[in-house]
Amino acid sequence: MKILLSNLCFSLSGSLGRGYGYHFEQRPNGCFAKRNSKGFVPPDGHWRFIVLCAELSVGGFPIADIKVSREELKTALYEAHLFIAMQNLRLDTYNARDILNLKTTFGL
């Protein structure tokens, strides 16, 4: 997942809290979410991290938007045992608004 930062934020690294199993990693080509290589990652951690990033983008700081590929989103929903939503993915790339709409539509 690529994180598009707001104009007021130059970089973002670290985690958003415990219990997700994911953190931010700044690379030369942008900011990305990365699975923690050590420690416990809950089954729904990836999905919850995606939703949290989408929710942070609503205010526009520090995240302006996110870009999640269909395959990554499908994997996150599968790991979280959200099979109905997973089977209804149609777009190639999902942004924050799409994620929040998916959450609302399927009551996730």
N, C-alpha and C positions, 0 to 999 in steps of 0.2 A: 504494500500500500504506500502510495506516495502522499506526503503531506505538503500541501501548498500553504506556505506561511503568509501571514498578512504583511502589508508593507511596513508595519511598525516593528516587525520581528525579523531579525537577521538569521538566527539559528535557533534550534531547539534540540536538546538532548536530554537523556534520562528517562525516567518513567513517570506515569501519571498516578501511580499508587500500587500497592500490593494486590495480588490476587488476579492479575491479568496475564502475566507471563510474557508480556511484550514491553518493549521500550522504543524510544526514538533514537535514530542514528543519523547523524549529519554526514553526508557524503558530498563530494565535489559537484555531483549532478542533482543535489536536492536533499530533502529530509525524508526518511523512510521509516516505517515501522519494522521492527525486527523481533523475532521470537527469541526469548532468553535461552541461551544454550545450557545454562545450569539452573537447577531449581524446578519447582513444580509449576506446570501450566495446566490450569483447569480446563475441562472439555469445552466450556463456553467462553474461555478467556479471550480467544481471538475475536469472536463475535462481539463480546462486550467492549473490547478495545476499539474496534471499528465504530461501534455506536457512540462511544464516548468521544472519539475524535470528531464524528459527525455533529454531535451536540455542541462541542466546543466551537465548531465553525459557525454556528448560528450567531454568536456574538461577534464573530470576525476577528477575535484576538485570543490567542496567538495564531490560531489556525484559520485560514481563509476558506479552504476547501480541501477535500481529499479525493483521491482517485484510486479506486479498487477494481482490479480486473474481475471478470465473471468467475474465472477459475479460483482465484483467492477467496472470493466471497462464498463460492460454492463449498470450498473446503472448510471455511469457518462455520458455515451453517451445518454442514455434515457433522463436524466435530461436536457441535452444540446440540445435535439430535433434532434439528429444526428442518425436517425433511420436506415438508410441504412447501415452505418458502424456498428451499434449495431447488426444488423441481420447477419453480416458476420464474427463474431468472432468465431474462430475455436480452438484456443489453450487454454489450461487450465490456463497457466500463461504467462503473457506478460512482457518482459523486455524493457529497454529504446529503443533499436534498433527497436523492434517490434512496439512500440508506434509511433516512428517517421516514420516508414514505413506505418503504418495505416493512419497517418495524411497526408502523401504525396499521398498515393493511393486514398483516398477518398476526397482529397482537403479540409481538415478540417482546 
